[in-house]
Amino acid sequence: EDTDICARLLGMQLKKMKCSTQRAENGQVALDILKNSMPGQFDLILMDLRMPVMDGLEATKLIREELKMIDIPILALTGEKRDDIQSECAGIGFSDFFSKPLPKAKLDEMIKKYKALRDGVGTS
């Protein structure tokens, strides 16, 4: 998330849910963080689509193709209203898609869903 206020609000919501966070203000920073991370260090990536330097679409493509991080869920967050953006995200490798602003109840539901998947709860 490149917008300070949005990043702070989202970070506060996640901390209330007992999630630890690390912010990347653009896609290149996200790639650098992931390149230097330990395997399993991150359970989930919330990726803004429109950021300076490198956008979330390109960053996600590189995370999947170059870093070979195919198992970590990457969730698209955007205020964009284009009709085809959700299918474009799915084609690039995003795991899910959400419009901003993301209500607290939806964020809570999303975190629980991906935590359950990670922990093998409710999966076959």
N, C-alpha and C positions, 0 to 999 in steps of 0.2 A: 504494500500500500504506500503510495507516494504522498498522499495528503496527510499532514501531521494530525489534524483533528480526527479524521476517520481512523487512522492507525491507533491513536490514543483511546478512542471510544471502543474500538474492537478489542484492543489489548485489555482494557478494564473489564469488559464483559467476559473475556476468556479467563482472566485471573480469578474472577468471582466463581468461575466454574472449575477452579483448581487446575487450570492448564498453564504450563509454562510456554512462553512465546519468545520468538526472536524476529525482529522486524528487518525486512529488506526493502529499501525505498525504491528499488527498481529491479528489473529482471536480471541484470548483470550481477548485482549484489547478491541476489538469491542464488544464482549459479555459483558464485564464489564461495558463499557460505556452505552450500551443499557439497562442493568439491572438497572442502576442508573438514567435512563432518565425519564423525564415526558412523559405521553402519548401524542403523536402528536408532540414531540420535533423534530423528524426527519421525513422528507418527502421522503427520498430516500437513499439507501445505495449502494455505489460503492464498490464492493468486489473483491480484487485481489484473484486469486485462489491459488497461491503458495506463502506462507509466512511461516516464522519460528514459532515455538511454537504451533500454531494451524492454519491450512490452511483455505482458504475461503470456501472450500467444507464442512468441518466439522462445521465451524462457522455458515454457512447458515442453515445447518441441525438443529443445536441447537437453532438458532433464531426462526425457524419455529416450531419445536417440543417442546422445553422446555420453551422458552419465549412466545410462542403462538402469535408471531408477524406475522400474516399471511397476513395482508393487506399492509404492507410497501413493496414497490418494492425493490428488491435486484438485482442489475445488475452485472453480472460476467464480470471481466476484466482480460484478460490473454494474454500472449505471447505464450501460449501452442498451438501446432499444431496438437495434436491428433485428429483423425477423429471423435471419439465418445464423446469428451469432452462436446460439446454443448448439446447432449441428456442427458448426465450424469448430467449436471447442471440443466436442466429442471426437471429431476426426483427428484432432491434434494429440489427444491423449488425456484430456481432463476427465476426472472421475465423476464430477457432478458440476452443476451450474446454479448460481444463485444471483438474483438481482439485488443491488444496493438501493436503499439502505436495507440491511438484513435485520429483521426484528429479533429481539433477544430470544423469544420462544423458538424461532426457526434456527437460530445459531445453536441453542441448547439441543434441539432435536438432531441437528446435523452432527454435532460433536458426539452425542450418544450413539448415533448410527455407526459412525466410523470407528468409534472405540469398540463397539460390539463386534464389528467385522474384524478388527485387529485381534481381539481377544477370542475370536472363533465362536462367539455367542450368536445363535440364531442363523448360522450358516450351515449348509449341508455339504 
